[in-house]
Amino acid sequence: MAIRNTIKHARTWPLILSAAVAVGLSACTISDGGETAGSLPDVGLDADAGAGGTGGSGAPGGAGGDIGAGGAGGSAMPDPTAPDEVAFQAALALYDAQQYPEAQAALEGFLAEYPNSVRADNATYLVARCQFELADFAGAKAGFTAFLAGFPDSSLVDDAQYYLPRCDYELGDFQAAVQGFTRFVAAYPDSTLVDNARYYLARSFFSLDDFAGTLSACAPVLDLADSGQRDACLYWSGRAADALGELEGPTSARFAEAEGYFDRLFADYPEGAYEDNGRYYHGMVAYHREDYFVAQMRLDVMRAQFPMSLYADNATYFSARCVYHLDDFLGAAAAFEAFLAAFPESDYLDDGTYYLGRSHYEAGRVSGDPTEYQAAIVAFDVVTTDHADGLYGDNAWYYKLRAHIALGDCASAQADADALAAGFPDSTYNAQAQTHLANDC
């Protein structure tokens, strides 16, 4: 069965920017008041799972270097009354107010009028930062590249070296991001942005399915009690250990490791930014190790605590799957009905409809009740009609055939077999369908 990948964006936290403008002084520091974790696709390793992406917690960034200190990093003392200084401070005030389109235009105008100003490096850097904040990541990358080429001695070089791979990350070039963040961490180990770089390095590794790399990148951040990215790294370490456990199987020791990361997250950051995401994946750790009773309990608690979470549909779906795996097929049918009613736009709509049919089918198989087979056929009809290209199209035709055979309707079962062969010629269910037709009809 194909691996299910679902993109789900949870909270995206604002990037809080500050620039301390000291009129008449030579230096004004730009500070990343909060790096964002951003949103990106996550890979769900379970064939039936669509792991969702998350946003991140805001994290204090580092001092960006001296704004207005000149290309050499701060020796010049600009005259606060000079026309270029007045123009720069006006543009900086717009940036500080997060009026990025206006700030970018003002800074570009400043550079056109005062190309030789001691503020030229600052302004060039800030233009790229404006582009970054406006999600023009390709433009920002070009801007930071031009800044580094034009001002190699600026005190803002380290910040630009950080933002280059951040642009790669946002553009989805995770290999380039890994390379860039690795270089940054090695070159600037004392930078106040190094924990941010390690966090995004970890996220880049995760996006490349390099879960061991995720754990390695996050490990140093976990020892930084004051890092604004520590909660994020605990969360993603839990996700990475869980993913490794899925690869290794339900008896993997990685699941205990994942539990440990999530337990630390909940203990150290109660009601934190990753609480609902963490609670959901804490439940999924139990699901992946096939402890369905514990998984259902955790997922139901998460649903009760966070009914508005973007993971509420995931949790509801997998709670129903737990009921199914515990062989309570009537209970599972009711749970899937409730899921479909509550989340008609969910990414799991096809999955839930298919397992509604499977629940009724299995209930009919256990009880012999023909109404359960009939209910199963109704659900499978929805899958084959509305979700024909989904993960469960061939499954649905096959179990629809089995339900028709159980009801003694061999003509319909033959039609199901023909549709299965036509729509899914490579499906392994074709041979099984023909065997059941030969033996039972």
N, C-alpha and C positions, 0 to 999 in steps of 0.2 A: 504494500500500500504506500502511496506517495507520502512524503513528509509534508506536514501541514504547516505553512508559514502564514501567519496573520500579523498585519501591521495594526498596532493599536497605540494611539498616542494618549498618554495620561497627562498629568499636570506639566505645564511648561512654565518655569519660574522666571520672572522678569530679571533682566540684567540691570542691576542697580549701579549706576555710574556716578562717580563724583570727581570733581576737579576743583581743588582749592585754589582760588584765584587770589593772589596777594598783589594788589596793585602797588607798583613802585618797587617790588622785590624782583629778584632775578629768577626765582624758581617757583614753579607751580606744579604740584604733583597730580598726575592722573592716576586714580586708583580704581582697579576693577573691584567695585564694591560687592559684586556677586557674580561668579561664573555660573552659567546655567548648564544643566546636564543635557538639555536638548532632547529631541525625540528622534528615534530611529527604529528601523525594523528589527525585530528580534526573531530568532529562529526557534521554532518549536520543534523539539526533537521527537516527540511522541507523534506517531502517525495520526492520531486522533486529536492532537492538541494544537491549538494556535496560540502560542505564547505571545503575549502582547508587549509592546514597547512601552517604556515609561518615560516620564519627564524626570527632572532631577531637582535636587534641593539647591537652593542658593548657597553659594559658598564664598567667603571672603577671598578675594584675589589679592594680588600683590601690588606694591607700589610700581607704577609704570615707568618711572624715570622722571627726570626734571623737564617739565614743560616750560619752555621759555628760557632754558639755560644755555641755549645755543648748541650747535652741532657737536661741539667737543664735550658736551656733558655738563656745562654749568659755569664756565669761567666768565662768560660775558654777563654784563649787568645792563640790561636794556633800559633806556630812558623811558619812564612811564608816560611821558608826554609826546614821545616820538610818534609820527603818524602810523608807522608799521606796528608799533606796540599797541596803540589804541585799536587799530583794526583787528589785530590778533586777539586781544582780550574780548572784543565784541563777539568774534566768532567762537571763542572758547566758552563764553557765557551761553551761547546757543547750544553748544555741545553739552555743557554741564546741565542744561535744562532738558536734555534728551530730545531736543528739536533737531533731529539728525538731518533731514533734507535741507533745512535752512542753514544748519551748521556746515554741511558739506559745501553748499553753494558759497557761503561766506569764506570758508577756508580756501576753496579753489580761486575765488576772486583775490584773496590775500596773496596767494602764491603767484598769480599772474601779475599783480601790481608790485610785489616786493620779493622777487625771486632770490635776492641776495640777503634777505633779512636773517638775523641770528635765530629767528623763529621758524625758518624754512623747514628744518627737520621736524619740529613739532607739528607744524601744519600739515606736512606731507603724511606723517604718521596718522594724524587725526582724520584726514580725508579717508584713509583706508579703514579706520575704525568706524567712521560713519557708514561706510559701505557695508561693513560687517554687521552693524546693528540694524541696517535696512535689509538684511538678508541677501545682499548682492555679493555672494561669497566669491564668485569668479572675479568680480571687480576688485573686491578686497584683497584677494590673493595677488592680483597684479599690482595693486597699490602697495602692499607690504614688500613685495619683491623689488619694486622700484625704489622704495624707501631704503631698503638694505643696500642696494647698489649705489644710491646717491649719498647716503650718510652712514658709512660703515663705522664711524667713531661716535655716533650718537648714543646718549645714555638710554635711548629707547630701543636699541638693537635687540636686547633680550626679549622685550615684549613682542616685537615684531616676529622674532624667531618662534615665539609661542603661538602667535596668531596665524602664521602660515599653515601649520598642520591643523589648526582649528578650522581653517577654511577647507582644507582637504577633507576633514571629518564631516563637515556640514554638506560638502559636495558629494559625499558617499565614496570618496576614494580612500578607503580604509588602509590599504597597503601604504600609500603615501603618508597617511596620518601616522601610522605606526613608525615609519622611518623618521618623520619629522619630530614627533614627540620623544622618540628614543634619543635623537641627537640633542634635543633641548635639555632633557634630564641629565645627560652626560656633560653638556657644556655649562649648564647653570644649576648645579646641585643646590645652591643656596638661594635661588630665586624664590620669592614669595608666591610665584606661580607654579612651582614645581609639583605641588600636590594636585593642582588642577591638571597639569600635564600628565601626571601619572594616572589620574582618573580617566581622562580622555584616551590615553593609551590603552587602558583596560577596556573601555567601551569599544575602541577600534578592534582590539583582539577579539572581543565577544562577537562583533559583527562579522568577523572572519572565521567564526566557529573555532577559534583558538582559545579554548576555555582555560587551559593551563596558563596561557599567556595573560589572560584576565586576572587570574589569581596572583600571578607573579607581579604584575604591575600594581595591583591594589595593596599588596602586602605591606610596603613601607608606609602607606597612608594610614593603615589601621593602627600604627603606633603613634600617630600624631593626634593627640587628644584634642588639640585646638583647631584641627583642620576642618574647614567647611565642607570637605568632600569625604570625610570619614564615614558618615552615614550612607552615602552613595556607594562607597567601596564595600561596606559591609553587605549592602543589598546585592550588588553585582557579584560579589564573591559567593554569596549564597546561590545566586542564579547559576554561576559558572560551575560550582561544585555539584549542583543538582543536574546540570546538563552532562557533566562527566559521568555522574551516576547513571543517567539514562543510557549512555553509551556502553557502560560496563554491565548493566543489568540490575535487577531488583535487589540482589544481595550485596551490591557495591557498598564499600565503606564510605564512599563519597557522600552518600545521603546523610550520614551522621555529621560529616564535615559541614554540609549545607545547613543542617539544623543548628549547628553551633554558630554560624554566622548570623542566621536570622534571630536566634535567641539573644545574641549580643546587640543586634539592631534594636529589638524591642525593649531590652533592658536599658540601653544607653540613650535611646531616642524615643521615649514614649510620646505618642501622638505626633511623631515626626512626619516629614514629608513623604517617607516611604512606608508609612504604617499600612495602608490598605494594599499597596503592591506587595509588600513583604508578607502580610498575612495570607494573601492569595497564594503566593509561591511557597509559603510554608506548608499550606495544604497540599500543594502539588508535589512537594517532596514526598509526603506520605503516599500520595496517589502513585507516583512513579515507582516507589518501592513496594507497591501493591498492598499497602495497609489501608484498605478502603474504608474501614470503620473510622480510623483516626482522620483520614483525609476528609471524609464527609463532615465529621464534627468540626474540623478547622474551617472548612469552606463555609459551612452554615454560620459559624460565629462571625467570620469575615463579612458575610452578606448582611447579617443583622447589624453589625457595627458600622458598615459603610454601604448603605443601600444605594447611594448615588455614585459610587465608585465606577470608573470605566472598566473595572474588572468584575462588576456585579454579574454581568451575563456569563463571563467565563466561569465564575464560581458557581453560579446556578446550574450551568450545563454540567460541569464536572461533579457537582454534588449528585445530580441525577445519574451520572455514569457510575458513581460509587454505589448507589442503590442497585443499579443493574448488575454490577460485578458481585454484589452481595446476594444475588439470585432472588431478590424481591422484585419480580417482574411486574406485578400489578402496581406496586409502589413506584417503580421506575417509570411506568407508563404515565401515572399521575404526575410525577415530577417533570417529565418531559413536556407534558401538556401545559403545565404551569409555566415552564421555561419559554415555550413558544408563544404563549399568550402575553407574557411579560416583556419579551425582547424580540419583537417581530423584525427588527432590523439587525439582529446580531450576526456576526460573522459565523456563528455556529448554527445558523438556521437549517442548513442542509443536514448537518451532523445530528442536530436534535430531532429533526423529522425522521431521519433514518432510524435512530435509536428508539424513537417512539414506536415505529413499526417493528423493530426487533423485539422490543419489550412485549408488545402484544403477541408477536409470533411465539416467543418463548413461553409466555403465559398460556397460550393455546397448546403448545407442545406438552407442558406439564399437566394441564387440566383436561385437555381434550375438548375444551369449550369452542365450538365453531365460531362464536361471535368474536372471540379474540383473533382468530385467523382473518376474519372479515375486516376487523379494525386494522390489522397489520397491512392488508392489501390496500386499504384506503391511504395509509401513510406512505407506503411504497409507491403508490401512484403519484403522490405529490413529489416524491424524490425524482422519479423518472420523468416527470413532466416539467417541474420547476427547477430542478437541480441536476439536469441530465449530465452536465459537464463537471459535476462536483466529484468529491472523493468516493462517493458511495453509489454511483450510478449502476455499476455492474453488480454490486452487492444487493442493491434493491431489486433488480430484475431476478436475481437468483432466489432470494428469499420470498419474493412474490410467487415465483414458480413453486417453491416448497409449500407455501400456504395454499395455493390452488390444488396441489396434489393432496394435501391433508384434507381438503374439502371435497375431494373426489372429482374435481373439475379438470380433467386431463387435457381437454381442448384448450382451455385458457393457459394451462401449464405449457403446452407445446408452443402457443403464441408467445409466451414469456421467453422460452428458450430461443425462439427465432429472433426476437428483439434483442436479447442478450448477445447472440452471435453477430448480429448485424451492427450493433452499436459498439461492442467491445470484443472484437475478434481475437484479441490477444489475452483476454481474461482467463485466469485459471478456473473460473467458475463454469466455463463452457463444458468442460469434460464432466464436472460433477453434475451439471444439469442433465446432460445426456444419460448419465448413469441412473439418476433418479427417475427419469422418464422411462428408461428401459426396465427398471426393477419394480416401479410402483404404479405404472399406468398400463 
